[in-house]
Amino acid sequence: KAHCSVLAADTLQSAISNYEIAHGLKEVPDFSKETIVDELKKIIYPQVGEDIITLKMVKYVGYDEATGEVLIDLNLMSFDQYRDNVAEEIREHLEKYPEVKDIKINFPS
């Protein structure tokens, strides 16, 4: 349920932002590492209902402008039941940006 609520809120915010950009009320923001972190703050870890940035699950975020590659190191072990869900949500949040050509998510071995 929390996931659906977050998606609905994100969709509404995105629609408002698109309207503001289309009507000259707001400039198109440059894509950067901060954009990635802002998107990661929207990803809720299901077990505790808090975002993965606040929970310090993200160890590293990198972005190569030249290649469009995003690199994210997550502190989620292989036995974590939500690991694949979190990785899938990260991809969903970042694939919408045309600047992102490749997303690599690393986990501890």
C-alpha positions, 0 to 999 in steps of 0.5 A, a space after each residue: 500500500 505504501 508503494 502505491 501511495 508513493 507512486 501516486 504522490 510522485 506522479 502528481 508531483 511530476 505532472 505539476 512540475 511538467 506543467 510548470 516547465 511547459 508554461 515557463 513557471 520553472 526551468 528544466 533542472 540539470 540532471 546530476 548526482 543530486 537528482 539521483 539522490 533525490 529519486 532514491 529518497 523516494 524509495 521506501 524500504 518496505 520493512 520499516 516504511 523509511 526511505 533508503 537514503 535515511 536508512 543509510 542503505 546507499 553507500 555510494 552514488 556515482 554518475 558519469 555524464 559522458 556515458 550516462 552510467 549510474 552506479 549505486 552501491 547498496 548495503 543490502 545482503 543477499 538474504 534480504 527479502 526486499 533486495 530485488 524489490 528495492 533494485 527494481 524500484 531504483 531502476 523504475 525511478 531512474 529509467 525515466 531520465 533520458 540522460 541515464 543510459 545504464 544503471 549498475 547496482 552493486 551489493 555486498 558479496 
